[in-house]
């Protein structure tokens, strides 16, 4: 009975979400018929991830807000928690575990789905009520599992969060290059001074913010007796200066003319954030632990910034059409090739039909002209990544089919998509618990505290993103045949 009462809050919240999500699916299907099915599917999965993150955040703070742990103490899996921070942390672990299991199960079931003609694709794009019901069931069951299991899951989530950080880093560098190349392309095409001013202004702004953050960290988070934090900040500052200088090197600019300081500013700002976040996660036992790192306000700020970056990375990875982001999610740049093959096959059939037609030379000429017109229209559709049926062949009853942009091949790899979201769930688990580590003590029971692993994950990540960005600058020079820029 106690377990049922304890799981009531989670169940009620999730059931409400299930109804809302079902309504959203229904409304979106009617009101946004112009939106392709693959886009709507990815939006709904992102909404689901955001909602579960909100549920986890609420559960992590309810014990602190209410100052009454009676409800949580009745849950079988949380009975051995000695303090309120344990209840909140272990609740977040359970929600993250349920979300990770949900996406990993889908990742396994949807392996090698190539098009919407595969019956398993319906599981990816539909059955939202039953999928959310499954997620609710796993969430509720997880509250009956002892804390000892989730102490181990905490370390698994920490490793998964590390992998997701690497994905975030690659996506960030890809985004920085895409952003810079897009704006530089606009300027080169229009020669408008507005684009040049925008590039210069945004670049200067991000460098100034990063520099001010470094100065504040030196002043408030690196006291005289704390050489470790001073080292973290200094290494990051040196790396950022070095790769910024490299980005405007003549040889690098020759191989990639659109390489410049805008990308370096984006990477510098993110690396500075990682160093700040790592310092804020230092354990209470460390000598560098001061009055500013680890306070509720700073922890909340770090958490919300991290959550915002996480969702931006997830959305970018799901919707990006850029090269490296697509490759990461298992997407191949063969949409045009497949569409071209379809076009060639259609042309061959048209030619065969024309040759067999008794209409003679006039009929052949007319058919060729019509074929040329059709080729033009099909070519336009190829640039969009798919070849759709002619409007004459689409009836009003075929609205659902007209939104199906995966009838010939999937736009993104379903398995990699769900693995990315499972890792995102683990990363959110670490963010919402402020990277706390959980252990057991013979006298105190379950002990929750900051650990050094969280610090080093973030600090090393800041170094990794610098190295990844270095590689994107040097790769065209070292391997010019493989990395060619138009």
C-alpha positions as CSV (number, residue, x, y, z in Angstrom):
1,X,0.0,0.0,0.0
2,X,2.8,2.4,0.9
3,X,4.4,1.8,-2.5
4,X,1.2,2.6,-4.3
5,X,0.7,5.8,-2.3
6,X,4.3,6.7,-2.9
7,X,4.1,6.3,-6.7
8,X,0.8,8.1,-6.9
9,X,2.4,11.5,-7.7
10,X,4.5,10.2,-10.5
11,X,1.6,8.1,-11.9
12,X,-0.9,11.0,-11.8
13,X,1.6,13.4,-13.5
14,X,2.5,10.9,-16.2
15,X,-1.1,10.0,-16.9
16,X,-2.0,13.6,-17.3
17,X,0.9,13.9,-19.7
18,X,-0.2,10.8,-21.6
19,X,-3.6,12.4,-22.2
20,X,-2.0,15.7,-23.2
21,X,0.4,14.0,-25.5
22,X,-2.3,12.0,-27.2
23,X,-4.3,15.2,-27.7
24,X,-1.2,16.9,-29.1
25,X,-0.7,14.0,-31.5
26,X,-4.3,14.2,-32.6
27,X,-4.3,18.0,-33.0
28,X,-1.0,18.1,-34.8
29,X,-2.2,15.5,-37.2
30,X,-5.1,17.7,-38.1
31,X,-3.8,21.2,-37.8
32,X,-0.3,20.6,-39.3
33,X,-1.0,18.4,-42.3
34,X,1.8,20.3,-44.1
35,X,4.4,19.1,-41.6
36,X,6.1,15.8,-42.6
37,X,5.6,12.8,-40.3
38,X,9.3,12.4,-39.6
39,X,9.5,16.0,-38.3
40,X,6.4,15.6,-36.1
41,X,7.7,12.4,-34.7
42,X,11.0,14.0,-33.6
43,X,9.2,17.0,-32.1
44,X,7.0,14.7,-30.0
45,X,9.9,12.7,-28.7
46,X,11.6,15.9,-27.7
47,X,8.5,17.1,-26.0
48,X,8.3,13.8,-24.1
49,X,12.0,14.2,-23.1
50,X,11.3,17.7,-21.8
51,X,8.3,16.7,-19.9
52,X,10.1,13.8,-18.1
53,X,12.9,16.2,-17.3
54,X,10.4,18.5,-15.7
55,X,8.9,15.6,-13.7
56,X,12.3,14.6,-12.5
57,X,13.1,18.2,-11.5
58,X,9.9,18.5,-9.5
59,X,10.5,15.2,-7.7
60,X,14.1,16.2,-6.9
61,X,12.8,19.5,-5.2
62,X,9.6,18.4,-3.6
63,X,11.4,17.0,-0.4
64,X,13.2,20.3,0.0
65,X,10.2,22.5,-0.7
66,X,7.8,20.6,1.6
67,X,10.3,19.7,4.4
68,X,8.2,16.6,4.8
69,X,9.5,13.3,3.6
70,X,6.4,11.2,4.7
71,X,5.2,10.5,1.2
72,X,8.7,9.5,-0.1
73,X,9.4,7.4,3.1
74,X,6.4,5.2,2.2
75,X,7.9,4.2,-1.1
76,X,9.5,0.7,-0.8
77,X,12.6,1.6,-2.8
78,X,13.3,4.8,-0.8
79,X,12.9,3.6,2.7
80,X,16.6,3.5,3.5
81,X,17.1,7.2,2.6
82,X,18.4,9.1,5.7
83,X,17.8,12.7,4.4
84,X,15.8,14.8,2.0
85,X,18.6,15.1,-0.6
86,X,18.6,11.3,-0.9
87,X,14.9,11.2,-1.7
88,X,15.2,13.8,-4.5
89,X,18.4,12.3,-6.0
90,X,17.1,8.7,-6.0
91,X,13.8,9.9,-7.5
92,X,15.7,11.5,-10.4
93,X,17.7,8.4,-10.9
94,X,14.5,6.4,-11.3
95,X,12.9,8.7,-13.8
96,X,16.1,8.8,-15.8
97,X,16.4,5.0,-15.7
98,X,12.8,4.6,-17.0
99,X,13.4,7.1,-19.8
100,X,16.7,5.4,-20.8
101,X,15.1,1.9,-20.8
102,X,12.2,3.3,-22.9
103,X,14.6,4.6,-25.6
104,X,17.0,1.6,-25.5
105,X,14.1,-0.8,-26.0
106,X,12.9,1.2,-29.0
107,X,16.5,1.4,-30.3
108,X,16.7,-2.5,-30.3
109,X,13.2,-3.0,-31.8
110,X,13.8,-0.5,-34.6
111,X,17.2,-1.8,-35.8
112,X,17.6,-1.7,-39.6
113,X,14.3,-0.1,-40.3
114,X,14.8,1.4,-43.8
115,X,11.5,2.9,-44.8
116,X,7.9,3.4,-43.6
117,X,6.9,0.3,-45.5
118,X,8.5,-1.7,-42.6
119,X,5.7,-2.4,-40.2
120,X,8.0,-1.5,-37.3
121,X,8.1,2.1,-38.4
122,X,4.6,2.4,-37.1
123,X,6.0,1.9,-33.6
124,X,8.4,4.9,-34.2
125,X,5.7,7.2,-35.6
126,X,2.6,6.0,-33.8
127,X,1.1,4.2,-30.8
128,X,1.9,7.2,-28.6
129,X,-0.6,6.4,-25.9
130,X,0.7,2.9,-25.5
131,X,4.4,4.0,-25.6
132,X,3.7,6.6,-22.9
133,X,1.8,3.9,-20.9
134,X,4.9,1.7,-21.1
135,X,7.1,4.6,-19.9
136,X,4.7,5.2,-17.0
137,X,4.8,1.5,-16.1
138,X,8.6,1.4,-16.0
139,X,8.7,4.6,-14.0
140,X,6.3,3.3,-11.4
141,X,8.0,-0.1,-11.2
142,X,11.4,1.6,-10.7
143,X,10.2,3.0,-7.4
144,X,9.8,-0.5,-6.0
145,X,13.4,-1.4,-6.9
146,X,15.9,-1.0,-4.0
147,X,18.3,1.9,-3.8
148,X,21.2,-0.4,-4.1
149,X,20.4,-1.0,-7.7
150,X,20.3,2.7,-8.5
151,X,23.6,3.3,-6.8
152,X,25.1,1.2,-9.6
153,X,22.9,2.9,-12.2
154,X,24.3,6.3,-11.0
155,X,27.7,5.3,-12.2
156,X,26.3,3.9,-15.5
157,X,24.5,7.3,-15.9
158,X,27.8,9.1,-15.2
159,X,29.5,7.2,-18.0
160,X,26.5,7.7,-20.3
161,X,26.6,11.4,-19.5
162,X,30.3,11.4,-20.5
163,X,29.4,9.9,-23.9
164,X,26.6,12.4,-24.4
165,X,29.0,15.2,-23.6
166,X,31.3,14.0,-26.4
167,X,28.3,14.0,-28.8
168,X,27.4,17.5,-27.5
169,X,31.0,18.6,-28.3
170,X,30.9,17.3,-31.8
171,X,27.5,18.8,-32.4
172,X,28.7,22.1,-31.0
173,X,31.7,22.3,-33.3
174,X,29.5,21.3,-36.2
175,X,27.0,24.0,-35.3
176,X,29.8,26.6,-35.0
177,X,31.1,25.8,-38.5
178,X,27.6,25.7,-40.0
179,X,26.6,29.0,-38.4
180,X,29.8,30.8,-39.5
181,X,29.7,29.4,-43.0
182,X,26.0,30.3,-43.4
183,X,26.6,33.9,-42.4
184,X,29.8,34.3,-44.3
185,X,27.9,32.8,-47.3
186,X,25.2,35.4,-46.9
187,X,27.7,38.2,-46.8
188,X,29.6,36.9,-49.9
189,X,26.4,36.6,-51.9
190,X,24.9,40.0,-51.0
191,X,28.0,42.0,-50.0
192,X,25.7,43.6,-47.4
193,X,27.5,45.4,-44.6
194,X,24.8,44.2,-42.2
195,X,26.0,40.6,-42.4
196,X,29.6,41.7,-41.8
197,X,28.5,43.8,-38.8
198,X,26.5,40.9,-37.4
199,X,29.4,38.5,-37.7
200,X,31.8,40.9,-36.1
201,X,29.4,41.9,-33.4
202,X,28.4,38.4,-32.3
203,X,32.1,37.3,-32.4
204,X,33.2,40.2,-30.1
205,X,30.3,39.7,-27.8
206,X,31.0,36.0,-27.2
207,X,34.7,36.6,-26.7
208,X,34.0,39.4,-24.2
209,X,31.6,37.3,-22.2
210,X,34.1,34.4,-22.0
211,X,36.9,36.8,-20.9
212,X,34.7,38.4,-18.2
213,X,33.8,34.9,-17.0
214,X,37.5,33.9,-16.8
215,X,38.3,37.1,-14.8
216,X,35.4,36.5,-12.4
217,X,36.5,32.8,-11.9
218,X,40.1,34.0,-11.1
219,X,38.7,36.5,-8.6
220,X,36.0,34.5,-6.8
221,X,36.7,30.8,-7.5
222,X,40.5,30.6,-7.5
223,X,41.9,31.9,-4.1
224,X,45.6,32.1,-3.4
225,X,45.7,28.7,-1.7
226,X,43.9,27.0,-4.6
227,X,46.3,26.2,-7.4
228,X,44.0,23.6,-8.9
229,X,41.2,25.9,-10.0
230,X,43.8,28.4,-11.2
231,X,45.3,25.7,-13.4
232,X,41.9,24.7,-14.8
233,X,41.1,28.3,-15.8
234,X,44.5,29.0,-17.2
235,X,44.7,25.8,-19.3
236,X,41.3,26.6,-20.8
237,X,42.3,30.2,-21.5
238,X,45.5,29.2,-23.2
239,X,43.8,26.6,-25.4
240,X,41.1,29.1,-26.4
241,X,43.8,31.7,-27.4
242,X,45.8,29.2,-29.4
243,X,43.0,27.8,-31.4
244,X,41.6,31.3,-32.1
245,X,44.9,32.3,-33.5
246,X,45.1,29.1,-35.6
247,X,41.6,29.7,-37.0
248,X,42.8,32.8,-38.9
249,X,46.1,31.2,-40.0
250,X,46.7,31.8,-43.7
251,X,47.2,28.1,-44.6
252,X,44.1,27.1,-42.7
253,X,42.1,29.9,-44.4
254,X,43.4,28.8,-47.8
255,X,42.1,25.3,-47.2
256,X,38.8,26.5,-45.7
257,X,38.2,30.2,-46.6
258,X,35.2,30.4,-44.3
259,X,37.1,29.4,-41.2
260,X,37.3,32.3,-38.8
261,X,36.9,33.7,-35.3
262,X,33.1,33.2,-35.1
263,X,33.6,29.4,-34.7
264,X,36.4,30.0,-32.2
265,X,34.1,32.4,-30.2
266,X,31.4,29.7,-29.9
267,X,33.8,27.1,-28.8
268,X,35.6,29.4,-26.4
269,X,32.3,30.4,-24.7
270,X,31.3,26.7,-24.3
271,X,34.7,25.7,-22.9
272,X,34.5,28.5,-20.4
273,X,31.1,27.3,-19.3
274,X,32.3,23.7,-18.8
275,X,35.2,24.9,-16.6
276,X,32.9,27.0,-14.5
277,X,30.4,24.2,-14.2
278,X,33.2,21.8,-13.2
279,X,34.5,24.1,-10.5
280,X,31.0,24.5,-9.2
281,X,30.7,20.7,-8.8
282,X,33.8,20.4,-6.6
283,X,33.2,18.2,-3.4
284,X,32.8,19.9,-0.1
285,X,36.0,18.2,1.1
286,X,38.2,19.9,-1.5
287,X,40.4,22.7,-0.3
288,X,39.2,24.9,-3.2
289,X,35.6,24.7,-2.1
290,X,34.6,28.2,-1.3
291,X,31.4,30.1,-0.4
292,X,30.4,30.7,-4.0
293,X,30.8,27.3,-5.6
294,X,28.0,25.0,-4.7
295,X,25.5,27.5,-3.3
296,X,21.8,26.9,-4.3
297,X,21.7,29.8,-6.6
298,X,24.8,28.9,-8.5
299,X,23.8,25.2,-8.7
300,X,20.4,26.2,-10.1
301,X,22.0,28.5,-12.7
302,X,24.4,25.8,-13.8
303,X,21.6,23.2,-13.9
304,X,19.3,25.3,-16.1
305,X,22.1,26.4,-18.4
306,X,23.1,22.7,-18.8
307,X,19.5,21.6,-19.4
308,X,19.1,24.3,-22.0
309,X,22.2,23.3,-23.9
310,X,21.2,19.7,-23.7
311,X,17.9,20.3,-25.4
312,X,19.5,22.5,-28.0
313,X,22.0,19.7,-28.7
314,X,19.2,17.0,-28.8
315,X,17.1,19.1,-31.2
316,X,20.1,20.0,-33.4
317,X,21.1,16.3,-33.6
318,X,17.6,15.3,-34.5
319,X,16.9,18.0,-37.1
320,X,20.3,18.9,-38.4
321,X,21.0,18.5,-42.1
322,X,24.7,19.1,-41.8
323,X,27.2,16.5,-42.6
324,X,28.8,15.5,-39.3
325,X,25.5,15.7,-37.4
326,X,23.8,13.4,-39.9
327,X,26.7,10.9,-39.8
328,X,26.5,10.8,-36.0
329,X,22.9,9.8,-36.2
330,X,23.6,7.3,-38.9
331,X,22.1,9.4,-41.7
332,X,23.8,9.0,-45.0
333,X,23.9,11.7,-47.6
334,X,22.4,9.4,-50.2
335,X,18.9,10.9,-50.5
336,X,19.7,12.5,-53.8
337,X,21.3,9.3,-55.1
338,X,18.3,7.3,-54.2
339,X,15.9,9.8,-55.7
340,X,18.1,9.9,-58.9
341,X,17.8,6.1,-59.2
342,X,14.0,6.4,-58.9
343,X,14.0,9.1,-61.6
344,X,16.1,7.0,-63.9
345,X,13.9,4.0,-63.5
346,X,10.8,6.2,-64.2
347,X,12.4,7.6,-67.3
348,X,13.2,4.1,-68.6
349,X,9.6,3.0,-68.2
350,X,8.4,6.2,-69.9
351,X,10.8,5.5,-72.8
352,X,9.7,1.9,-73.1
353,X,6.0,3.0,-73.1
354,X,6.7,5.6,-75.8
355,X,8.5,3.2,-78.0
356,X,5.6,0.7,-77.8
357,X,3.0,3.4,-78.5
358,X,1.4,3.4,-82.1
359,X,1.1,7.2,-82.1
360,X,4.2,7.6,-84.3
361,X,6.7,10.3,-84.4
362,X,4.3,13.1,-83.4
363,X,3.3,11.1,-80.3
364,X,6.9,10.4,-79.6
365,X,7.7,14.1,-79.7
366,X,4.8,15.0,-77.5
367,X,5.7,12.2,-75.0
368,X,9.3,13.4,-75.0
369,X,8.2,17.0,-74.2
370,X,6.0,15.8,-71.5
371,X,8.8,13.6,-70.2
372,X,11.1,16.6,-70.1
373,X,8.5,18.6,-68.2
374,X,8.2,15.7,-65.7
375,X,11.9,15.5,-65.4
376,X,12.1,19.1,-64.5
377,X,9.5,18.7,-61.8
378,X,11.1,15.6,-60.4
379,X,14.5,17.3,-60.4
380,X,13.0,20.0,-58.2
381,X,11.7,17.4,-55.9
382,X,15.1,15.7,-55.7
383,X,16.6,18.8,-54.2
384,X,14.1,18.3,-51.3
385,X,15.4,14.8,-50.7
386,X,12.5,12.8,-52.0
387,X,10.3,12.2,-55.0
388,X,6.6,12.5,-54.3
389,X,3.7,11.5,-56.4
390,X,2.2,13.9,-58.8
391,X,-0.7,16.0,-57.5
392,X,-3.0,14.3,-60.0
393,X,-2.4,11.0,-58.3
394,X,-3.0,12.2,-54.8
395,X,-6.6,12.2,-53.6
396,X,-8.0,14.1,-50.6
397,X,-8.2,10.7,-48.8
398,X,-4.4,10.4,-49.1
399,X,-3.4,13.3,-46.8
400,X,-1.6,11.0,-44.5
401,X,0.4,9.4,-47.3
402,X,1.3,12.9,-48.6
403,X,2.9,13.7,-45.3
404,X,4.9,10.4,-45.3
405,X,8.4,11.5,-46.3
406,X,9.9,8.1,-45.5
407,X,8.0,5.9,-48.0
408,X,11.2,5.1,-49.9
409,X,13.9,5.5,-47.2
410,X,14.1,6.8,-43.6
411,X,15.2,10.4,-43.1
412,X,17.2,9.5,-40.0
413,X,18.4,6.3,-38.3
414,X,15.9,5.3,-35.7
415,X,18.4,3.3,-33.6
416,X,21.0,6.0,-33.3
417,X,18.2,8.5,-32.6
418,X,17.0,6.6,-29.6
419,X,20.5,5.8,-28.3
420,X,21.2,9.5,-28.4
421,X,18.0,10.2,-26.4
422,X,18.9,7.5,-23.9
423,X,22.3,9.1,-23.3
424,X,20.5,12.5,-23.0
425,X,18.3,11.0,-20.3
426,X,21.5,9.9,-18.4
427,X,23.1,13.3,-18.9
428,X,19.9,15.1,-17.6
429,X,20.1,12.8,-14.6
430,X,23.5,14.1,-13.7
431,X,22.5,17.7,-14.4
432,X,19.4,17.6,-12.2
433,X,21.3,16.0,-9.3
434,X,24.1,18.5,-9.7
435,X,26.4,15.6,-10.5
436,X,26.1,14.1,-7.1
437,X,27.5,10.6,-6.4
438,X,25.7,8.1,-4.2
439,X,27.3,5.5,-2.0
440,X,26.4,3.3,1.0
441,X,27.7,3.6,4.5
442,X,27.2,1.0,7.2
443,X,26.0,3.5,9.8
444,X,24.5,6.3,7.6
445,X,22.9,4.1,4.9
446,X,22.7,5.9,1.5
447,X,25.1,8.8,1.3
448,X,24.8,11.5,-1.3
449,X,27.6,13.9,-2.0
450,X,29.6,15.6,-4.8
451,X,32.3,13.5,-6.1
452,X,35.6,14.2,-8.0
453,X,34.4,12.2,-11.0
454,X,31.8,14.9,-11.9
455,X,34.5,17.6,-11.8
456,X,36.9,15.7,-14.0
457,X,34.2,14.8,-16.5
458,X,33.5,18.5,-17.1
459,X,37.1,19.7,-17.1
460,X,38.3,17.0,-19.4
461,X,35.3,17.7,-21.7
462,X,36.5,21.3,-22.0
463,X,39.9,20.0,-23.1
464,X,38.3,17.5,-25.5
465,X,36.1,20.1,-27.3
466,X,39.3,22.2,-27.8
467,X,41.0,19.2,-29.4
468,X,38.0,18.4,-31.6
469,X,37.9,21.9,-32.8
470,X,41.7,21.9,-33.4
471,X,41.2,18.8,-35.5
472,X,38.5,20.4,-37.7
473,X,41.0,23.3,-38.4
474,X,44.0,21.1,-39.1
475,X,42.2,18.2,-40.9
476,X,41.9,20.0,-44.3
477,X,45.6,20.8,-44.2
478,X,46.7,17.3,-43.2
479,X,44.3,15.4,-45.4
480,X,43.4,17.7,-48.2
481,X,42.1,14.9,-50.5
482,X,39.6,13.8,-47.8
483,X,38.4,17.2,-46.5
484,X,37.6,19.4,-49.4
485,X,35.6,22.6,-48.9
486,X,33.6,24.1,-51.7
